[in-house]
Amino acid sequence: QVQLVESGGGLVQAGGSLRLSCAASGLTFRRYTLGWFRQAPGKEREFVAAISVSGSTYYSDSVKGRFTISRDNAKKTVFLQMNSVKAEDTAVYYCAAGLGGSTGSERAYDYWGQGTQVTVSS
């Protein structure tokens, strides 16, 4: 049974930092592309960042230069370092794992976590 469990969300002031983690189990972690998506109230879920099996990284324009995605295959964990956060980063953040396809598309991902809330106060 595959499980993805996010942690690290919470309340942070604008301009601050937060580090999200997503621990995986039940899958051969190193073979999966990993992604972070987010969904703000009243909006559709959107792509944030992804990291391929080779370590290549991809970011949405809205977070490029502020967020960093990384992975630790030994610990089966993917991270999202969020710096210089803004009020518009407020959302539920989801991690996802997939075996291929367009990294920015939800359809490329087979497994999803339950999400962790990030709230940025201005």
C-alpha positions, 0 to 999 in steps of 0.5 A, spaced: 500 500 500 502 506 497 502 512 502 505 519 501 504 523 508 506 531 508 508 534 514 511 541 516 505 546 514 503 551 518 502 559 519 508 563 517 509 571 516 510 573 509 517 574 508 518 568 512 520 560 510 517 554 511 520 547 509 515 541 507 516 534 507 513 528 504 515 521 506 513 515 502 512 508 503 510 502 499 513 504 492 520 504 489 521 511 491 528 512 486 524 510 480 518 516 481 518 523 479 515 527 485 511 533 485 508 538 489 501 541 488 497 546 491 490 548 492 488 555 494 481 556 497 476 557 491 481 555 486 483 549 482 489 545 484 496 547 481 503 545 479 508 548 484 515 544 483 517 537 481 523 533 481 525 527 476 529 521 478 535 524 475 534 530 480 532 535 474 527 540 477 522 544 475 518 550 478 512 554 476 513 561 474 510 563 481 515 560 485 521 560 481 527 563 485 523 562 492 522 555 492 526 549 492 524 542 491 529 536 493 529 529 494 532 524 499 532 517 496 535 513 502 529 516 506 524 516 501 522 523 502 521 529 498 522 536 501 519 543 499 523 549 501 519 555 501 523 562 502 520 569 501 513 566 502 507 571 500 500 571 502 498 568 495 502 562 497 497 560 502 494 553 500 493 546 501 500 543 499 500 536 496 505 531 494 505 526 489 509 521 485 508 518 478 512 514 473 512 519 467 509 524 463 509 531 463 511 533 470 507 539 471 500 535 469 496 532 475 495 526 470 502 524 470 502 522 478 499 516 480 499 517 488 497 523 492 498 525 499 492 528 503 495 535 503 498 540 509 495 547 510 500 553 509 497 559 511 501 566 510 500 572 514 501 579 511 
